[in-house]
Amino acid sequence: MIPKSVKIGAQTFDIFERTKKQDTFLAEGNYGYTRDEANIIVVDSELHITKKKVTLLHEILHAARMVYELPVRPKDKASFDDWEHYFIGIYETSLLMIMKENPGLLKWLTKEN
């Protein structure tokens, strides 16, 4: 069963499964989405379990970026390397903390189907 929430830094995001009929955002062809202002993640309940796992992780990464995003960004004409390290900087601590603080999520994501 999909986890009900995920702790990301000091915030908790509630996780919901909905069908395309229940949620118009999913009806637009999205497998899931994240609402930062409401701290919710929604995943299409009709997805195959392996696609559901990838979609949930995808949405968790959106939420992690929203929580951990650095206030100073590279300049518009910055190199690929500068931008790459900017995003790696966002995810290096956030992913470790997400894995540490959400052992049930990690178990669900890595469980054989």
N, C-alpha and C positions, 0 to 999 in steps of 0.2 A: 504494500500500500504506500502511496506517495506521502512523503513527510508533510505535516501540516504547517510547518514554519521553518525558517532558517535564520540563524543569528549571523549578522554581518556587522562586525565592529560593535558599536554601541546600539545598533538598531536591530529590530526583528521584523522580517517580512513574512506575512501570512501567505500560504500557498493554497490556491484553489484550483480544482479541476472543473471545467465547464465544457459544455458542448457548443457547437456552432449555433445551434438554435437558441441556446441560453445567452449567448454573448456575441454581440454584433462585431466586436473587434476580431474575434476568431473567424467569423463569417467572411472577413475580407481576405482570407487565405493565410492568416498567421497561425502558427502552431502554438504560440504563447505570447505573452507580453508582460512588462513590468511597469507598475505605476509608482513612481518614486514618492509623490506627494501623499499617497495613501499607504505606502509600505506593503504593497501586495504584488504577488506574482500569480499569473493565471496560465494554466497549461490546458490544452485541448484534451479532454478525457477520452476521446475516441482514438487517439494515437496508439500505434503499436508500442509496447512497453519499451523497446530499445530506442525508438524515436522520442518517446516521452522523457526518458532519462537525458538524452542529448538536449532536448528542448529545455528541460528544467535547469540543467547546468548552464545553458546559453543565457537564460533569464537571470540566473544567479550572478553570472558575470556582468550583466547589465547593472544589476543592483550593486555589486561590488564597486564598479566604476563610479556609480552615483555617490556611494558612501565614501570611498577613498580617493576620489579624484583630486589631484594636486591643484592648488590655486594658481600656480604659475605654469603656463603652457609654453612650449617652444614657439618661436616666432613663425609667422605664416610661411616664410620661405626657408624654414629650418630643414635640415637634411633628413632623409629617411632614418638614419641612425639616431638622430636626436628624438624623433617621434617614437621610434621603436623603444628606446630606453625610457621615455616618458610613460608609455603604457606598461612596460614591464615593471616599472617602479610602482605603478598602481596595483598590479596583480601579485607581486612577489610576497608581500606581507598579507594582503587580503586573502589569498588562496590558502596560505598556511593557517591563518586564524579561522577561516571557514571550516577547513578540515578538522582542526583541533576542537572547535566549539560545537560541531554538529556531527558527532560520530554516527548517529542514526542515518543521517543523510548520506554520509560516505558509504555506509554499509548498503543502503538502498541502491545507490548509484552503481556500485561495483558488484552487486549480487548477480550470480548467473541466472539467466531467465529460464 
